């Protein structure tokens, strides 16, 4: 059921206006909730910290009538799942064949003790600063208050809501990824509550594939002063390799290759017997990812006496502008207009769980908070725009399911290809 059809059945006005007014009246509550989440520090590398966080966040969800399950991790803090119930919401997310999936993560890049040195606070009227606030505890607060808005206004979604909050997204979701993909296969649509792109607040309708490769070079040691001709320098070959790798970058096509970390040899008076380079690779499409990987693996040593090997690969597939993603984006834009919001989208050079979810279901990423400084000391959230995002998510959750063949709906939609803007890692 679309938001407009809800309006026809509601005597108190349009759902958009009711939701907007309720959310605007809860500004102080939203700020206090965000403060609470930021104060519970959750570094990715500290699994034990998630016990308290998932208990607190789970309590928030249970108070809203959702059921929850905490899944323990092996090497990480695990994750939290929650779903709407037939009793409280009229739709059961646990057993439903089709759901709308909300994805978020609780882990941050900040070590324990950061909050003591830089406690969360509002520095200006709309500026809330704090470690992990933008990426992405504000998105988790947004989720809670979007559901709270629907509950208070008395509107229930047609599609069951399912929520998953992980603890390992900042390191590539090694443990949570299989479950994310499993849930995405049941999803009609996916909203990823990662922060928006830049202070402009652009949604992410496309993301690049991300690869990590290691190039190892085997040479031969020799005394650099007495018999250098007996050696084969892995360092010399490394220099050639770095140049050839960087030459594979094609900014116009969106393919980037960066040698970020290198090591070679062990003493200045010894011809280096070994060297290695760790390489970051980004590609906008599956085809481009396959092509650049083929080129990297085809590299051969050019320095006589050295050998070269390549390991690694792409860990995140690209999130492309599929027909489903484009239809979902148009639905979000339409909901924004009902709230008086003009929305923009972009392609991000970074990756998230949205890359994986989009392989199975229509996905919009960057649905979370607007601000700047993710992973930086000046990280902040724009509180006014966070309220807008709360209302927007609530309205989008009320929308009718996407069609089974979204390409047909595109016949009446102007194709949108917003200019790419390379974003966070």
N, C-alpha and C positions, 0 to 999 in steps of 0.2 A: 504494500500500500504506500503510495507516495505521500509526501508531506502535504501536498495540496488536497489530496483526498481526505487526509486526516482533518484538514481545516473544515471541510464540508460537514463533518460529523461532530465538530466541537463548537458548542454554543458560545464559548468564551473568547473566540478569536482564533487567529491562525496559530498553528503550533510554533512557527518560527518566532512570532512576537511573544508568545507566552514563555517559550524557552529562553529567549534573549532577556526578557525582563527578570525572570527568576535568576538566571546566571549573574546578571549585573548586580543583583541584590546580595550576592554571596561573595563579593570580592574579598572581604576580610577573611572569610572561612577558607577560600581558596589559597590565600597567602599563608595562613596558619598551617594548612595541610601540607603545602610545599615545604615550609620550614621544618615541619616534623619529619618529612622523608629525608631531607638533606642532612639533618642532624644525625640520622642513623647511617654511619659511614659503611660503605659496601665496596671496597676495592675488589676487583676481579680475583686477585691472588689471595684473598682472605676468605675462604669458603665459610668459615664459622660465623662471619658477620651477617650472613643472610638468614640465619635462624630468627633473629629478632626482626629483621626487616620483613620477611615473608609472614611472620606472625602478625605484625602490625598491619601490613597491607591486606592480608587475608581477613582480618577483623573488619576492615573498611568494607570489603566486598561482601562479607557475610551479613553485615548490617543492612546492606542493600538487597538482601534476599537471594544472593547467589550462593551456590555451593562451591567449595574449593578443595583442591588436593595439592599437597606439597610433595614434590618428587625430589628425592635426595640425589645428589650428584656423586660421582666416583672421585673425580679430580676437581670438581667445581662445586659451587653452592647449590646446584640443581636448579629447579624452577618451580613456579607456582602456576597452577591452572585454575580457572574459575568459569562457571557457566550459569546462564539463566535457567530457572526452574519453571515447570508447569504451574506449580502452586503459587509462586510469587509473581511471575512474569507472563504466564500464559503460554510460554514456549520453552521447551526443554533443550538446552544446548548439549547435553551429555549424549543423548541417544539419537538426536536428529540427524537425518541423512545430509542435510545442508545447513551450514552455519554462516554467520559473518564473524570473522576472526580479527581480534585486536591483538597486536604484537607489541611488546615492549621489553626493556631490559632494566634491571636494577643495578647492575655493576657499573662502577665508574673507574676512571684512570687514576684517581687520587689516593695516595697512601693514607693509612690510618694516622690520625692526628692533624690532618689538614684542616678539619672543621674547627679545631681549637684555635689555630692560627688565623683562620679566615671564616668566622662563623657566618651563617646565612643572615642577610639583612636586606631591608629595602633602603636603598641609598637615595633614590629620587622617587617622585610620584609613581612612576611606572617601572622603575628599574629594580629588580630583585637579583642580588648577587649571591653566589654560593657555589662551592665545588660540587659538580654533578647536578646542578639545578637545571641547566639547559639540556644536558645530555646524561640521562633524560628523565629525571624525576618529575619535572614539570609535566611531561607527557603522561606519567602515571597518575598525577593529580588530576589532569584533564580527563582521564578515563573515569575516575571515581565521580567527578562532578557532572560529567555528561550523563552517567547512569542516574545520579541523584536528581538531575533536572527532569529526566523522563519520569522518574518515580513521583516527584512532587507535582508535576503538571498532569500526571495521570495518563500518560501515553505509553503504549507498549509496542515494541517492534514486531513486525511480521516474521522476520528471520531471527532465530535464536542467536544469542550473543555468546561467544566463547573467547576467553582472555587467556593469554599465556605471557608470563613475565619471566625472563631468563636471567642467569647470573654470569654468562660467559660471552656475551655479544662482542665485547671489546677485544676479545682474542679470537674472533672468528666463529664463535658458537660451536666448538668441537663436540660438546655433549648434547646440547639442546637442538642442534640442527635436524637430526632425524625426526624428532617429535614435531618440530615446526613444519617440516615437509609433509608429515602424516596428516596434521590438522589442515594444512592448506589444501590437501586433496579433497577434503570435505567442504571447503569454503566456497560460497558464492562470490564473496569479495573479502579483501583483506585491507585493514587499515593499520599502517605501521606508525607508531607514535614517536618515532625519532624526531629530533628537532627539525624545523623548517630550514631551508637553505638561506643563510645570511640574514641580516637584519631586515631585508625586504620581505622575508617570510614566504619564499616560494616553495610550493609543494614539489616533491620529487617524483616525477612520472617516468623517469628512466634512470638507471644506474649502470655503471660500467662493471664488466667482469673484472675480477681481481685475481692475479696469479703471483705466486712466489716461486722463484727458480733459484737454484744454486749451481753455479758453474765452478767445477773443480779442475785444477790443472796439476798434472804430475810432470815434474822435470827431473833433473839430475844434479845432485850437489857436487861442488868442486871448490877448491881453494881459489878465492877471487883474485889473489895476487900471484900465486905460483903457477896454477894451471887452469885458468878460467875456460880455456878451450875444451877441457874435458867435461865441463858441465853443460847443462841445458836449463836456462833460466825460466822458471815458472813466472817470475815477476815480469820479465819481458813479454811473455805471452799474455799475462794479465792486462798489461797496457793495451795490447792489440784488441783483446776481448772487450774491454770497457768501451773503446772507441766504436767497435762494430755493434755492440749492443745499443748504445745511445743513438747510433745512426738509424736504428729501426723505428725510432719515434716518428710519428706522423701526426702532428698536432691537428692538421686540417681534418683528418679522418677520425681523430679521437683516440688513437693508439699512442700510449706512452710507455717507455721503457726507462727505468731508472736503476742504476747500480748504486745501492745505498750503503753497502758495507763491504769492505774488502780486507783480506789479510794475506800476507805473503812472506815466505822466508822466516829465518829466525836469528841471523846475525849478518851484519853488514859485510863481513869479509868472507862470506860463503855464498856461492851462486845458489839462488833459492830453488830448493827441490819441490816445493809445493806452493800453491796459491789458490784462493777461492774468492768468489764474488757472490753476494746475495742480491737478487734482482727483483724489483717490484714491476709488475706489468699490468696495464689497464687496457681494456678493449670494450668498445661500445656495443658490439653484437657478438653472437655466437660464432658467426662466420669469421669475423675479425680476430676473435680469440683463437680459433683453430689455426688461422693463417700465421699469426705471430708466434704461436707455440711451435708450429712446424719450422719456422725460420730459426728460432732459438735452438731447437734440438738438432738442426742441420749444421750448426757451427762446427768447424774443425780447427785444430791447432795449426798455426802458421809458423811458429818458431821451431826450428829443427830440434828434434830430441824430446819434445814435449807432447803430452797427450791431454785431451780435454774431454770431460764428461759433464752431462747436464742432468740434474734431478729436479723434482718439484712439479708444479703444474698449477692450473687454475682451481682455486678453492671456492670461489663464488661465481656463479654464472651471471650473465648480464640480466638486468631488469630492462626489458625492451618495451617500446610503446606498442603493445599488442592491441588488437581490436577491443578485447575486454578491458584493458587498462585505459584505453582512450574513452570508452563509453563510461566507465566509472568516473574518470576525471570530469567528463561533462556533467555527470550527475552531481558531483561535488561543487562544480562551478554554479550550477543551478540552485543548489541549496545555499551557497554563499550569497547569491543575489537576493534570495528571500530574506536574508539577514542584513542586507545592505553592504555586503563585502565583495570587493573586486579581487579575485584570486588569480595568481600567476603560477606557472609551473616551470620546471627546468630539468636538465639532466645533471646528475651529480657524478663527480669522479670517484666518490667514495662508495663503499659497499655497506650493506646491512642485512638483516634477516629478510628484508623485502626482496633481495635478489633471489633468495631461495623460494620464498612463498610465491613469487610471481611466475614461477615455472608451472604452477598448477592452478592459480586463480587470479582474477583481476585484482590488482594491487595498487594502492596509493601509498607512497612513503612520504616522510617529512610532514606528517599530519600533526605532529606535536607542536611544542612551544616555539615562539618566535623570539629571537635574541641574537646573541653573538658570543664568541669566545669559547666555544666548546673545546675542552682539553687545555684551556689557557687560564691564567690566573684571574683575568677579568671576566670570566664566564658570567653571563647574566641572562635573565628572562624578562621580556616585556610583559608586565602583568595585565595591562589593558588588552593586549592582543591575545594573551592566554585565555582571557574570558571569552573573546571571540571564538577561539578554537574549541573551547568547551561547548559553546552553543552549536557550533558547526558540526562537531562530532555527534552530538545528540540528535540533531536534525537528520544527518546522514544515516544514522542507525534506524531511523523510521522509514527509510526509502524502501520501495518494493524491490524484490530480488532482480538481479541482472538477467537478461534473457539467455537461454542456452546457447544461442548463436548471436553473440553481440555484434558481429560484423553487419548484420542486417540493420541494426539500429543506427549504425554509422552512415547509412545512406542519407539520413536526414540531418547529419551533424557535419559541420565544417571541420575538416581535418586540421588538427592543431599540432604544430611542431615548434614549440618555443625554443629560442636559442639556448644552447647548452651553457652551463656555468659550472666550472669544476669546483667541487666542494670538498668537504672534509674526508679524512681517511677512514 
